[in-house]
Amino acid sequence: MICNLEIKMFMLKIYRVFTLCVMCLIFINTNMLDAQITSGKITYERRTNLYKKFKWNPDVKDWLKEEDKNKIDLFELYFNDSLSLFKPQESDLVERMSWATTKNVVYQNTQTKKRLTEKKIWGELFLLDDTTRKFSWKITDNKRSICGYVCRKAIWHASDSVRIYAWFCSEINSSIGPESFVGLPGAILGLATEDGGVIYFAKSVDVSKQDPLTLLPRKLKQKPMKAPDLKAQLIKDYGKEKWGKAMIYNNFEIW
């Protein structure tokens, strides 16, 4: 009789411990879900080394001063659980060397896999209608902190000679990033070419609800076209020139 009572008490303790463990797991999972960021704004700083960008021109150091070689541009990425808008940060300041870097506006929809890009080439605005890009990312175990978020490093082999490094944060569970970079299990807060010629890093992350209407493409007079069609036209017109090849590469092969 005493033995049976002890067994019952022992089983009751096990049941209570099991119940407590289950409740703890539910609490942890619920808080993890609550911690997932699905809407907000990320502000990026892009640093471009113009000596490296214009390396095709052997005289670049003759016309580009040392103090102007690093150009800084600011961008904002607005997002919710399915839409994102990447655009240059608005400013009334007069920008030096504004012609030296591109400032694309990119709208993306992760549900429909649609992408719309406003791209300016030599001052002319083109509207490119395409699907979201596909990247063969290799996720590594390397980590670093960006804006207080733990980010993991991923690598994309853009070509035999060009590699892109990305640092993504799974806490922001939208598959988004600067420009048209997507495809990682979280938001890309850092992005860089291997040679350091172009570097994006988030300066701030604002967790806030976004109005879906503000993330939709604005209406423009330009007729949308496909990126391969525009690229083919530019290759036909300027593909034989060094500067033309560099312009086409910078606009279509990476960014």
Secondary structure, 3 states (H helix, E strand, C coil): CHHHHHHHHHHHHHHHHHHHHHHHHHHHHHHHHHHCECCEEEEEEEEEEHHHHCCCCCCHHHHCCHHHCEEEEEEEEEECCCEEEEEECCCCCCCCCHHHCCCCEEEEECCCCEEEEEEEECCEEEEEEEECCCCCCEEEEEEEEECCEEEEEEEEECCCCCEEEEEEECCECCCCCCCCCCCCCCEEEEEEECCCCEEEEEEEEEECCCCHHHHCCCCCCCCCECHHHHHHHHHHHHCCCHHHHHHHHHHHHHC
